[in-house]
Structure formats: C-alpha cells, structure tokens
Amino acid sequence: MEIGPYLERIGYRGSCEVSAETLRQLHRAHMLTVPFENLDIPLGNPITLSLPSFYDKIVGRLRGGFCYELNGLFCWLLEQIGFEVVMVSARVYDGAQPGAEFNHLVLLVEMEQTFVADVGFGDSFLEPLRLDAGEESLQNDGSYRLTGPDSERVLERRRESDWQPLYVFSSIPRRLAEFSAMCRYHQTSPQSTFTTKTICSMATPDGRKTLSNSRLIMTAAGQREEREVLGQERYRELLKTHFEIDLGEEKRIDKLMVPKKPLSKNPLKHLRTSDIRGAAQMATQATAGVTRIAEGVHQSVRSTMGIPGGKEADRTRGITGLVYKSVHGGTQLVGKGVDTVLAKLQPFLESADKDNAPTPERERMLAVLNGVMGDRLVADGSPFVTPMTLRHRGEALSQNAPPPMTEVTGKVLLLIHGLCMNDLQWRVQQDGFGFDHGEHLESALGYTPIYLRYNSGLHTSQNGDELSIHLQQLVNYWPTPIEELTVVAHSMGGLVIRSAFHYATQEALSWPAYLKKIVFLGTPHHGAPLERAGNWVDVILGSTPFSAPFAKLGQLRSAGITDLRFGHVVDEDWQGRSRFQRTPDSRQIMPLPEGVDCFTVAAATAAKRSPLADRLIGDGLVPLNSALGHHKDSRRILGFSGGGQLIVYRTNHLDLLSSSEVSGQMVEWLR
C-alpha cells in the first residue's frame, strides 16, 4: 500500500504539508472522485474491515464504498502524510431519533484546530468542518454546522430555512474493528437501507450525481433532474460514464436495479393464520390488565380524599367499582367466548398454514414473547408457548424420529441458547457469511451439533428438570453409541444445564455419565445487575400511591427473567419467595457439575479490566465476576481453573456468538 497511487486515484497533485489547506484540498478531491456506493451488498460480495481490502477496491479497482471503507482508507492516507487522526462513532438520524452506535464512522483531524472529515456519508459536506460548535459553513449544497458538547456533537444541515440533524457523535477514539458488527448488520439486515436500496453517488463542483436503483438523479445549482434507466447495458454505461466503475463480466446487474422491499417493522405481519387464537388471548389479557391499572390509579386518588376502597387492595367500591368490575368481567367473558370458538376452529386454521412455513422473524418474535412472559403464556394455555425440543438440522427430534445413523457421530454437542432467543440464533452473520459455533465445532472436531429450543420465560429450574428428561431420552434413543456429550451454553443456558445436571443426579439418571465438558458463554452464574435494576424500578414505582399501580407493568417480567437477579438454578432458590420484593441472595450453594471439565468465557465491552467494568458493566448484560463465577462469599465461588477461563475485550453479550477468538479457544478446550 503506497500513497502515490491513492493520490493519483483522487487526482491530487498538491502539497503534502500537514496543514488545514492540505486537508481541505484532499477532502474535496476525494469527494469529487470516489463514489459513495454499496454495489457489493446486493451483489452478495462480502465487505471486510481490512485496510488492504479497502485499498484494493478503491485504489486498485477504481471502486467506491460506504463509510467504513471510504473513511477507513482516508484515515490511513492522512496518517501516512502525517496528520493526527481519530476515528469516532456516529449515530445517524432516522427521523427524529439517532440510530445505533457505530452506525457511521467519522474522522476527527487534530491540528491547531480540530476538523471533522467525512468522505463516506454520501450527500454531505464537500470540505472538512471545524469542530467549533455553532460555526456555520456554507458549502455547495447548503449550510452545515456542529452543535452540542464534545460528548454529543450533532451535525446539522440547512437547506432553505430549516436545520436538520444528520448524525450525532462523541470524541471517544475508536478502532476499525469496533465497527465490524454494524458493518455486518448493514450487509445482512433487512432493516438496513443498504440491503434494500442500491446507491452510487458522487459530488460534483456544483451538485451531485446519483444512480439509485434504476433512477439517475442529477443536481446542479439547486436544480434537480431525474430519469429512469432502461436496461442493464444502459446501467453499465452510466456506471462507467459518471463514476468510472467497470463491473466487467458481472451478470447480476438486475440485482442493482430493482429495490428490495424493506422488511416490515410490524411483527404481526409474520404471524400465521393459526396464530389468531393466541393473539386474541393476549388482546383480552392486555385489556383486562389496563383496566386493573386504571382502577388502581383511580382508587389511589380517591384514597387521598378519604374515600375508602373495595375489599381488595387497589379496588374501588360503589358505582365506580361496579363499572370497573363490569368492564373487567365483560372483557373476560367476551375473551372466553372468542377463545372457545377459535379453539374449535384451530384444526382448520392450522390446515390453512400447511403450505405456509413459519418465518425466522416469527420464530424470533415468539422467542422474545416467551422470554418476557412465557410463564404467563403457560398459565393461560396460550398456543404461543414454545415447547422444549432438541433439534438437529432444523428439525425437532423425538424417540420415534431419531436422526439417521449416517448423519451423526458418537460425539454429541448440545448448544443451549439464552433468554428471549432460540436455536436459530446460534447462526449469525460474520463478514458476510453465516457463522455457527456448532457447525464450526462439527467441522473442526467431528461433533454432531444438537440445539435446544425452550421457553426461556419459565424458571431455570423448571427448564433444567425438563432438559434432564430430554437428555435421558436422547441417550436412550441415539442411533449410534454415544462416546461423549459436550455442552456449549450461552447466557441463561448455562444456568439451565447446571440445573439439569443437578436434577439428573438426584434422580440417578444415566446421561450425566456421558457429559464430559461444558463451555459457558457469558453465563450470569451470580446474577445480572440489569434484572436487579428492574427489581429496584418495581420498588421505586411502588413507593408512592399514584405510581404503585404501574409497578404491575414491571411485574410482568417472567420467572426466567427474575431468576437472573441472582442466578437461580434449583427450585429452592425461588420457592416461597416473592419474585418482585427486594430480598438478599439466599440461593442454595450449588457448585459446578462434579466430574465435568468446565470452562467459562466472560466478555467486556471495555478495552481492559477495571473495578467498575468487572462489577457492573461486563459485556453490557453480565458482569465479569458473575460470568467468571467469582463471589465475595467463598462458599459460592465456582471452581474454574485458570486455564479454563477466557476474557474477551471490546465484546458484548451477543458478540460471544460470533467471536473468532471464542471459537478458536473452544476448539483448544474441546480437543
């Protein structure tokens, strides 16, 4: 990688002295010669965050790119010349609110004054902006300014009279690798603009030229001209003429011209005909719940006026009480009638779905629903309840339908998902390709991966007890003799397998004899502070007469969620106690499974360890100490060996599912 060809690529022949003027000219030259484009995404070509790949694409093949590529390589160029440059994360506005962190990459160039450089935002400023808040910069396509403090600078643009926010950023330095998750998101998510719309756009001295799917848009001196592109050859010609992009023998030009329909943000779109009964049940319960809350608020106000309430707490009396009772009773009566009718129609509704396979979006929605209120769904007899199943190649296993002997080995790998997730979510997108820890270990070590799907809203001990039974059946009916059983458990899944081992030992089942190793990924062995924070919210909401009724909303949290407060494993941890009262940690002392090699992976979003990060932050959900099994009570310390622990930094809770560092370490542990 040399700067000479790069400077030639952008047509720059000026001075390379480190100065504001050099920066201005380089930025302007880049904007006028290198297009902002996402052609690789609809073509299915993976984009990886590596400077050599950026250089090859932009300099070697005369292509453009999007923010991570353009600003990533421009940062390298500036540093090679001698500028001091910092990468920062920006959140792009989507309507009135900014989006996710790392949604966009921006550069801060530090000299006597600090400048904001951004050659990767598409329709944006032609020349760098001074970081001084409030200073207006008039450019060819409008005026720009930066407002707000260093911790939250907002880039705004004015066209005609109104200022509109474009993105918000802080001055926290970032590494290119930190943008990898959002880079994958923009290449794979149906919710990302880049997967639904093809764009190739470049600034001109007095406007902009843009090829957006099959539309060519030209702006100059405030005037806009738009026309349709007819045919693939014409599309190729326009790419070459306006952007100097030659796609060679690429045969998939049609994918660039037709926009994809964005995935509906309405989750109800993915419901099936047979889901109508479950939806009706939830509507009835929601109406009844809102009525109860309204009555509670009403009585709270009446109590301050000395008006007594009904026989039960938070209930009114007299005519007012009769009205609320009528509404509640009527809702339940109508709901029961509707449910009775739909229950009889259920076989016909299911037959209507026989050719309508459930979508991954529906399965994710049901996983979240079960995680948040799975215990309530079971109590209500909802058809939305997720039954526990062991799955192989996407299909549920049973003793009557074991997998073919030709497809399995005696080395069984069980993967257990976490809260509000399902077995499908072990497969994540990484560098444009699907990655699954189970498939990786199958390829590397010859395991047969089996995935558990379960209702994560039930108590962990309930799921553990049921899993124990399923594993016994698996051992009994596996088509070839089992040599070993290994478990990889993410998050709550680690508590579930510990619980299953406990109950299997109590009941003298045989499957624990096959269990050789367990790898815990981000398991909250000693709880998660976010659940505890939710518990405190319940207490705070319940501390005043007017807010107390709303505490019931927080108390909709499932048994599975409240088990995460301290990391419950067995029934005795929660039986006889209110899930929503602030209580001390009174769990049973529960060591790691005896005779099993146990390994743990803890993640930290921070770059290094610190007391605050260890105790509170961790991977964003689970603190390091909890994932590592550390505890101030020596009786509760879990005995992971030094070589059986891994801490991965700059990694969040869900990143554990796609971390190459984690997958590499697991291969070493499980050999």
N, C-alpha and C positions, 0 to 999 in steps of 0.2 A: 504494500500500500504506500503510494507516494502522493505528495500533494500536487505535483506538477500536472498529471493527467486530470486531477479533480478540478484544479483552477482552469484548465483548458475546457473541461466539460461545462463549466458555468460561464465561460467566455470572459474570465477575469484576467486582466493584464496590468493591473495597477500595483501599487506599493504593498509590501507585506509588513510594513511597520505596524507595531501594535498601537493603534490609535482609534479614536471614535470614528474618524473618517474612513479608515480601512474597514472597520466593522460595517459601517453604513453601506459602503460600496459592495462588499462581499455579500451581505444580506440581500441587497437589491438585485445583484447579479444572479444569485441563487433563485430568488422568487421568479425572475423573468425567464429562466432557462430550464428549471427542473420541475416537472408537474407534480401536483398532489394527486395521487391515484391509488386505487385499490384493486386493480385488474386481477392480481393474483388470487384474491379471495374467491370471486365467483368461478375462476378457472380451477380452483382446488389446489393451487400451488402453495405449500406452507411457507409462512414468513417466520423466520427465526431471528431472535435478538442477538445478532453477532455482527461486529463491525466488518469482517471480511465479506460476509454475505451482502451487507449494505453496499459496500464499495463495488463489489462485482456487479450488482444490479444497477446502481445509479451511475457509476463511472464506466464500468466495463460494458454494460449492455444498454446504456443510454436510456434507462427507465427512470421512473419516479418512485413514489412510495407514499406511505402515510406517516403520521407524526413520529413514531418510534424510529422509523428508518431515516427520514429526512433530517430530523433534529439530532438523532443519534450520530449520524455521519458528519453533520455540520459541526457538532460539538468537537468531534475528533479533528476536523480541519482547523478550527480555531485554536485548539490546544497545540497542534503541530506548529502553527505560526507563532505561538507564544502568548495567546490570550489566556486569562484565568476564567474558566467556565464552570458553572454548576448546573447540573440537571435538577429540575424540580417537577413535582407532580401537580397537574391541574385537573380540576373537575369542570367539565363542560356543562353549560346550562342546557337543560331540556325543558323548555317552558319557563316556569317561574323558579325552579329549583335546580341547583347544580347536581351533576351526576356523581358517579363513584370516584374514589381516589384512584390515581394512576390511569384515569380515563384519557389523559393527554400528557405529553411530555413537552416542557418549556425550558428554555435556556436563560440563565442569568449570567451576563458577561460583566466581570468586575474590573473596573479601571478607577480613575479618579471619581467617576460617577458609574453607577451600575445601570446596565441596559438590559432590557428584555428582548431576546431574539427568538423568533419563531418562524421557521420556514416550512412548518409542517401542519398548519391549521387550515389550509385551503384558502378560502376567501377571507384574507386578513391583511394586516399592515405590510406594506412594501418595504419599509425601512424600520430598523430597531427603535424601540421606545425607551426613553429614560424612565427609570423606576420611580422618580419623584411623583408622589401621589398628587393627582389633580391637574397635572400639566397636560393641556390638550395638544395633540399632534395632528395637524391637518395633512392627510395623505390623499392619494389619487382617488380612492373610493369612499372617502368620508373622513370623519374625525375620530381619533382614539384617545382614551385617557385611562389612567390607572387610579383606582380609588381604594381606600381602606388601609389598615395597618399592614406591617410586614407579615403578620401571621395569616392574613386573609386578603391579599390583593385581588381586586376584581378588575378585569379588562373589560372596558365598555366601548361600544362604537355608536357614533351618532350619524344617522342618515336622515336628512331633512331636519326634524326638530327634536326627536326623542332619543335619549340614550338607552341602549340595550346592553345588558351584560352578556358577555361571550363565555368567559370562564373565570374561575377563581383559583388562586394558587398561593402557596406559602414559600418561604425561603429555605425550607429544610432540604439539605442536599440529598440526592437520591442516586442509586446505582442503576445502570441499564437493566440489570437482572430483575429489579423490583417491579418492572413494568410487564414482566412475562405473563402473569395471569390475565391482565387486561388485554394484552396482545392476543392471547388465545381466545379470550371472550369475543373480541371484535372479529375474529376469523370464523367463529363457530356458532355464536349465539343467534338464534332467530330474532332476538330483541335488539341486536345491534344494527345500526344503519348500514354498516359496511357489508353485512350479509344480504341485505335486501335491495341495495341500490349500488350500481356501478358508477364511479365518478373518475374523470380525468380532467384536471383543471389547472390552469396556469395564469399568472398575472401577465398583463401587458402594460406598457407605459401609461396608458390612459384607461385601463379597464381590466377585463378578464375574458378568457375563452374557456368554455367548459363543455365536455362531452358527458352527458348524464344519461345512461342507458341509450336510448335511440333518439335523444334530443341534443342538438348542437345549439349552445347558447353563447352569444357574443354580446359583450357590453363595452361601450366606448363613450366617454364624455357624458355619462349618465343615461345614454340611450341603450335599450336592450332589443336584441333581435334573436328570435328563436325559430328553429325549423327542424323538421323531422328528418332523421337519417333513414334512407330507404336501402336496405340490403346490406349484406355482410361485407361485400367488397368496398362499398362506399364507406362503411365504418372503418375498415382497414386504412383506406385512403386518408380519412380525416385524422386518424391517429398519427399517421406518418407526416401529413402536411402541417398540422398545427402543433404536434407535441414531439415529433421526431421519434415516435415509438414504432418499431417494426416487430410485429409478433410472429414473423416468419411463417412456418407451416402450421401454426396453431389452427386447429379445426373447430374449436369450441367458441367461435365468435358469438354465436347465438346466445350463449350464457351471459355475455356482456351487455346485450341489447335489451333483454327482457327483464324488467324488475321482478324480484320475488315479492310475493305478498307477505307483509310482516306478520309474524305470529301474533294472534290475538292476545291482548293483555287480559282478556276476560277468561278466567279459568273455567267458567261454566261451559265455554264452547267445547271443551274436551270431554264433557260428561256424555254418557251413553244413554240410550232410551231407558234401559233398566235402572238407571241411577235416579229416576224421578221419585221413587219411593223414599230413598234416603234423603234427597233434597227436601221433600215435603216434611219429613220428620224434623229436620234441622230448622226449617222455617217455623214450625209450630213451637219448638223449644225456644227459639230466639224471641218470638213474640211473647211467650209466657215469661221469659227472663226479663225482658224490658219492662213488662207490666209490673213485675215484682220490684224492680229497682225504682220505677216511678212511684209506686205505693210507699216504698221505704223513704224516699225523699219527702214525699207529701207528709208522712207521719212525723218525720224529723222536724219539719217546720211547725206542724201543729203542736208538737211537744213543747217547743219553746214558748208557746202561747198558753200552756197549761191544759191543753186538750188531751185527755187520755187516749191511749191506743187500744188496739184489739187484744185478743187473748195471746197472740204470738208476737214476738218482737218484730218491729218494722211493719206491723199491720195496722190499718185504720179500722175504725168501727162505725156503726150507724149507717146512714145512707151512703157515705163515702166508701166505707168498707164493702157495702153491698155492691156498689158499682165495680170496684176492683175485682171482687170475687166473681161477679158475673162475667167480666171480660176474661179473667183467667180461666174460669170454668168453661166458658163458650169456646175459647181457643183450644183447650184440651179436648172438648167434645168434638169440635169440627176436625181437629187433627186426628183423633182416633177414628172418626168415620172415614176420612180420606185414606188413612193408613190401612184400614180394613179392606176397602175397595182395591187399593193398589196391591195389597198382599195377594189378593185373588188373581189380579192381572199380571203378577210378577212373571209367571212362566211365559206368558205371551210377550211381555216386554223383553225378556231375555232372548226369546227366539228372534225378535227383531234385530238383535245385536249379533247374531251368529256370524254375519259377514263383516262385522264392524269391530276390528281388533282394538283393544284399548291402546291409547297413545301413551308415549313416555310422559307427556305433560300431565295426563290424567293420573298416572301412577305416582308421579311426584306430588301432585295435589293431594291424593289420598294419603300418601306417606306423611305429609305435613299435618293433615287433618287428624290422623291417628296419633301423631306425636303430641299435638296440642290438647286433644280431648278424647283420646282413644278409650279411656276408662268410661267416659260418659257414653260413647257410642255403644260400648258393650252393654252397659246398663239399660240403654234404650232399645236394644235389639236392632241397631241400625245395620242395613246392608252395606254400609261403608266400612264396616270393621275389616281390618286386614288380618286374616288368619295366619298363623305361623306355618311356614313351609320351608323345606330345604329345596334348593333349586340347582339344576345342572343344565347348562346350555340354554338358560332362559325358561326351562320347563320345571314345574313342580314335581318332586319325587314322591313316591309312595311305595309301600311294601308290595303293592300289586303291579307297580310300574317302575322297577329299578332301571338304572341306565344300562345299556348294552355292555357286555363284558369287554367288547372290543374298544370301547371309548374310555375305559377307566383303568387306573392302576391301584395298587395296594397302598399308595401314599396319598392320603386324603387331606386336603387343605380346606378348612372351613373358614369363610370370611363373614364377619358379623358387622353390620352397619350400625350407625349411631342414631341419635334422636332425630325424628322428623325426616328420616331418609329411608331408602330401600335398597335392595340388592343391585338395581340397575345403576345406582350412582357410584358404584366402585369404578365404573368406566368413565374416565374424564378425558377431556381433550388436552393434549400436550404437544406443542409445536406442530399443530395442525393434524395430528394423528390421535386416534383413541389409545388410551393407556389404562391398564387394569393391573393392579398388583397381583391378582390371582392368575391372570394369563402370563404375567412376567415370571412368576414362580413356577408355573407349569412348564414354561419353555426352558427355564434355567435349571430346574431341579427335578422335573418329572412328576410333579404333583398333579392330582386331579382336583380342580377347584370346585367346591360346593358353596353356594351362597345362601345365607339365611335371610328370609323376609319375615318381619314380625311387626306387631302393633307396639310401637315404642311409647305409647301413652299409658300402658299398663305398668304396674310396679315391676321393677327389675327382677325382684324375686319371683313374681308370677311368670315372667318370661323365662327366667332361669330354670324353674321347675319344669316348664313345658319343653324347653330345649333339651333338657336331660332325657326326657322320654323320646323325643325325636332322634337324638343321637344313639340311643339304645336300639331303636328300630333300624337306623342306618347301619349299625354294626351287624345286626342280625340278618339283614337282607342285602348287604352289599354283594354284588355278583362275583367278586374275587376276594380272597383272604386279605384282610386289612393288615398292613405292616405297621403303619403308624398314622396317628391323627395329629395334625398341626392346626392351630387356630391363629388367625390374624384378626384382631378385633379393634375397631375404630370407636373412640369416644365411649358412649354408653354401652356399646357392645362388649367392652372389657368387663364391666360390672355383670353383664348377663352371663358370660362364660364362667366367671368366678362363682356366681350363684348356681349355675348348672352343675359345676363340679361338686359344690357343697351338698346339693340335694342328691346327686348320684351316689356320693359316698355314704350319706345317711341311709339310702335305700339299697345299698350294696349292689348297685348295677355294675355291669362289666365294662362299659365303654371307657371309663377313666383309665383302665389299664393300657389302652391304645394311645392315650393322649401323651405326647412326648414334649411338645413345645407350644408356648403361647407368646405371641408378639402383641403387645398393647400399643396402640397408636393414639396418643392424646387422651387416654382414659382418665376421667376425674375420680381417681381412687379415693380421694378425700374431699370430694365435692367441687363445685364450681361457684365462684362468687356471684355470677350473674343471676343464678337462681336465688342465692341468698339475698341479693339486692331486690329481686322481685318479691321475696318474702317480706323485706322491710317496707316495700311500697304498700303491701297489703296492710301492714301495721299502721303506716302513716295515714293511708286513706281511711282507716277505721278509727282514727283518733279524734275526729270531730263529728258531731251529729249530722252535719249536712253531707260530708264526704263518705261516711260509713257505708251507705248503700252501694256506692260504687266499688267498694272493696270486693264485692261479689264478682265483679268482672275479672279482677286479678285472680280470684279463686277458681276461675275456670281452668287454670293450669292443671294439666293431667297429673296423675300419680307418678308417671315416669319422670316428668319434669321436676316435681318436688323431691323425688328420690335423689336428684343430682345435688341437692343442697349440701349433703354430707357424703354422698356416695353409698347409698343403701345397697345391700347385697342379699340380705335374708329377710324373711317376714318379720322377725322380731325387731328389726331396725325401725319399722314404721307402725306395727300393730299397736292399738291402744293409745295412739298419739294423734293430735290434730295436725294435719298437713300444713295448716296455714297459721299456726301460732309460732311465735318466736321461742324456740327451745334450744337448749345446749345439745351438743353432739353426744348422743347416747347409743351409738351403734354397738353391735356385738363386735368383739375382737375377732377379726377374720384374716388370717394370714393368706399368702399366696398358695395355690394348689400344691400340695406336698408331692414330691417325686416328679414334678414337671419343671423343665427348664423355662423360666420366664424372662422375657426381655421387654423393655419399655422404651418408647420413643416419645420425647417431650419436645414441643415446638415453642419458639419465642418469636414474636414479631419484631422484637428489638434486635440490634446488631450484636449485643453482648449481654452477659448476665448483670443483674443489679438487684438489690433487695426488693425494690418496688416491682420490677418486672417478674421476679420469682414469685412474689406473694400475690400479686393482683393481676398483672397483665397477661403473662404467659403467651399462649397462642391466640389470645383475643377472647377465648371462652374458658379455657382450663389453665390454671396457674402451673408453673413448672413444678413446684413442690408437690402438688396434687398428682400430676402425671408421673412424677418420679417415685411416688409412694412415701415421701418424707412427711413427718408429723412431729409436732413438739412433744406428744405423748409417745414415749419409746415403745409402748406396747403395740402401737398402731403402725409403726414403721414397717413398710414392706421390704422384704429382703432381696432386692435386685442386686446382682453382683455388679462390680464396677464395669466389667466388660459387657454386661447385659443392658447398658444404658446408652442412649444416644440423645443428644440435644441438637436440634437443627434450628439455626437462627434465620431471621428475616423470613419466617414461615408462619402462616396462620393455621387455624384448626383444620380447614378444608384442604389446604395445600398439602397436608400429610398424605392425601390420597393420590397425589401426582408427583411427589418429590422423588427425583432420581437418587438423591442421597439416601433417602429412606429405603428405596427398593434395593439399592446396592448393599446396604448394611443388612437387610433381611436375608439376602442371598448368603452372605457370610455367616450369619447366625444359624441358618437352617440347613447348611450343608451337612 
